[in-house]
């Protein structure tokens, strides 16, 4: 789900070729996003899930799949912390 959300956002707003996502070894750097593009993508995630990602630049050396997994872990942690505080 998160994979598709991020992919669709990047295709629609950053003009990333959708075929790039078929490569399981795709690196975040291969998306050819500038730092602002990466931050804007992460803002979309932050807005949707209601939390802040502390250091967006940590994602640059990762594969796309690793980045999605790391963000998913953050989303799950945030969701669980919200559930325990309410």
C-alpha positions in Angstrom: 0.0 0.0 0.0 2.6 2.6 1.0 4.8 1.4 -1.9 2.0 2.2 -4.3 1.2 5.5 -2.6 4.8 6.7 -2.9 5.2 5.4 -6.4 2.0 7.0 -7.6 3.0 10.3 -6.0 6.5 10.3 -7.7 5.0 9.3 -11.1 2.4 12.0 -10.9 4.3 14.9 -9.4 8.0 14.3 -10.1 7.6 12.7 -13.5 9.4 9.5 -12.5 9.1 6.8 -15.2 6.7 4.1 -13.8 8.9 1.3 -15.3 11.7 2.2 -12.9 9.7 0.7 -10.1 9.8 -2.7 -11.7 13.4 -3.0 -10.8 13.7 -4.5 -7.3 17.2 -3.0 -6.9 16.0 0.5 -7.7 17.9 3.0 -5.5 16.3 6.2 -4.2 19.2 8.1 -5.9 18.1 6.5 -9.3 14.8 8.4 -9.0 16.8 11.5 -9.9 15.0 13.6 -7.3 16.7 16.7 -6.0 16.7 17.2 -2.2 13.6 19.4 -2.5 11.7 16.7 -4.4 12.6 14.1 -1.8 11.5 16.4 1.0 8.2 17.2 -0.8 7.5 13.5 -1.2 8.1 12.9 2.5 5.9 15.9 3.4 3.1 14.1 1.7 3.6 11.1 3.9 4.0 13.2 7.0 0.7 15.0 6.2 -1.2 11.8 5.5 0.0 10.0 8.6 0.5 12.9 11.0 4.1 12.7 12.0 7.5 14.1 11.1 10.3 12.1 9.5 13.5 13.3 11.4 16.2 13.0 8.7 15.0 12.7 5.1 18.6 12.5 3.7 19.1 9.0 5.3 17.0 7.6 2.5 19.3 8.6 -0.3 21.7 5.6 -0.2 18.8 3.2 0.3 17.0 1.1 -2.3 13.4 2.3 -2.9 12.1 -0.9 -1.2 14.3 -0.2 1.9 13.1 3.4 2.0 9.4 2.3 1.8 10.1 -0.4 4.5 11.8 2.2 6.8 8.9 4.7 6.3 6.4 1.9 6.9 8.1 1.1 10.2 7.9 4.8 11.2 4.2 4.9 10.2 3.5 1.7 12.3 5.4 3.1 15.3 3.5 6.4 15.1 0.1 4.6 14.7 0.8 2.4 17.7 2.0 5.3 19.9 -1.2 7.2 18.9 -3.3 4.2 19.8 -1.8 3.9 23.3 -2.1 7.6 24.0 -5.8 7.8 23.2 
